[in-house]
Amino acid sequence: MVTSHQVRIIGGRFRGRRLPILDRSGLRPTPDRVRETLFNWLAPVIAGARCLDAFAGSGALGFEAVSRGCGEVVLLERCSSVVAQLRANARTLGASGVEIRQTDTLRWLAGSATPFDVVFLDPPFAEGLLGPTVEAIAGGRWLAPTAHIYLETSSGSDLPAMPEGWELIRDKKAGQVRYALAVRRQADAMP
C-alpha cells in the first residue's frame, strides 16, 4: 500500500491533522479551498448532522465533517486497499461516529434507507456516476426533510438535472473542479 500523498483537515477539532492517502489513479481529494468554502456553506447545519460520504476515496469530506462536529458519518468506498487506509485514518484520529463500508455506492443505495442530513456526492469524474447517484438518492428515502446535498464534478462538466424538490443554492468552479450545493425543501419531504 503506497501512501505518498496526504490530505489535511482544515477546520474543527482535528484542524491541521494530516492523513495519508493512497497513491492511486483516480483518487483525488477535494481541494482545500473547495472544502473550506463547502464547510462554510454547511456551518449552520453540520453540528450533529448525520452525513453520507457516498464516494469516500481519500475521506477528505467525511473526516472534515467529523472534525466539524457532525454526529455521524458513513463513508462508502469499493476498493479494499482504500477502505483499509480509511479505517487506519479513523483510528489515527480517534474519531467516533465514523462508519466505513466497503461497497459499491449504487448497490448500497438500492438497499433500505435511513435519512441523512448532509450527503456528499463526489464520484470519480471519469465514471459518469454523479447523475445515476443523484437519481438513486432522490428515488429512495435517503434524505432528511431539509437535507443538503454536495455535488462535485470536473469543471468542464454539467451538473445533473436537480430532482423535484431539490433546489440548487450554490454553484462554483475552482481549478479543475465544479462544485455545488443543493437543498431538499421541507414541503417536498416524505412522511
N, C-alpha and C positions, 0 to 999 in steps of 0.2 A: 504494500500500500504506500504510494508516494504522496507525501503531503508537503509539497514545496510552496504552497500558497497559504495565505491566511485571510480571514475576514475579521474585521474589528467591530465590536459592539460600540455603537456611537452614543447611546444615551441610557439613562436609568441606572439601576443598581450594579450592573456589570459593565458600565461605561469604561471604555479603554481596553477591555479584555480582548486579546487576540486569540482566535481559534483556528487551528489548522484545517485546511480543506484539501481534498484530493486533487491532484493534477490530472484531470480527466476531461476529455473532449466534451464540449457542450455544457460543462459545469461552470457557470458564471454567476457569481454573487451579484445581487442588486447593488449598484454603486452606492458609496457612502452618501453622496449628495442627494441621490434619489431617495434613499432610506430616510435621511434627515427630513426631507420635505414630506414624505408619506407619513411619518410618525408625528409630524407637526399637525397634519390634517386629522390624524386619528387621536390626538391628545385628549379631546373631550370624551372619547368612548373606549379607550383601550384598557383603563383600570378595571380589573375584574372581568374583562370580556372573555368569552370562550372563542378561541381562534382556530382556524384551519389553515395550515400551510400546505396547499394541495400538491405542490411540486417542490419539496423541501430543498433538494440539491445541497447547497452549502449550509443551509439552515439559517442564513442571514436574517430572513424576515421572522421566522419563528422564534429564534433566540433573542432578537431585538424586542419582539412583543413581550416575551417573558421578562426581559430586563426592565421593561417599562411598565410592568405591573399587571399584565393580563392574568386572569385567573387560571386559565388552562390553554394549552396549545397542542394540537395534534399535527404532527409532521408526517406527510406521506412521501415515500421515496421507493422506487422499484429496484434500484441497484444495491445489491447486498454489501459491497465494499463501502458505498456512500452511507448506507444505513449504519454500518459499524462505526464510521467516523462520526456520524451524528450522535450516536449513543455515547461514544467516548467524550465528545464535546459537552454533552448534557451532564455527564458525570464530573468533568473538569469544572464546570460552572457550579455544580451542586444545585442545579435548578430543579425546583419541584413544579408539579403541574405540567410536565412535558411527557407526551406520549409519542413514540416514534414507531411507525408501522411500515414494514416492507410490503409494498403492494402496488399494483397498477391503479392509478388515481381513478380512471373512468370505471374500472371494475368495482372499486371500493364505493364510488358514488352510486352504483346501481343497487347497493345494499340498503339496509334500513337506516333511516336518518335521525340524527339528533341535531337540532338547530345550532348554528354558530352565529355569533355577533359580528365577527370580522373574518373574512375569507381572503386569503392571498392566492391569486392565480398568476403564476409566473412560470409557465411551462417552457421547455426547451423551444427556442424560436423556430427551429427548422422542422419541427414535428407536426405543426398545424393543429395543436391541441387546445388552443385558447377557446375557439368557437364551440367545439363539442363539450368542453368542460363547463362553459357558461350555460349551455343548454341543460347539461346534467344537473348542475347546481340549481338552476331555475325550475327544473321539472320535478325535483324532489322536495322534501321538507327540510332542506339543509340550512335555510336562512331564518334567523330570528326576525321579528316584525320590522325592525329598522336596521337590519344588518348593513354593514359596509363591505363592499367588495372591491379589492385592489386588483387591477389588471395591468399586466406588463407584456410588451411585445417589442419587436425591433422598431426602430424609429421610422422606417420606411413602410411599415405595415398599417393597415386599417384595423381598428378595433372591431370586434364582432358587434352585430346589432344588439342593443340592450333589450332584454326580455321585458314583457309587460310588467309594470310595477317597479322597474328599476329606473333610476334617474342618474345620468352621468353628471357628477358635480365638479369634477376636476379632470383635466386632460393636459399633459405637458410632455415635452421632449427634452432629453438631456443626452448629448452624445449619440450613442447607438441605441438608446432606449426611449420608447414611448410608454408612458405610464399614466394611469388614470384611476379615479376612484368613483365608484357608483354606490348608490344607497337604495335600499329597498324601502319603499314608503309604507307606513302603518296601514293606510286604507286598503292596501293590497295584500295584507298579511292573511295567511290562512289561519283558521281557528285552531 
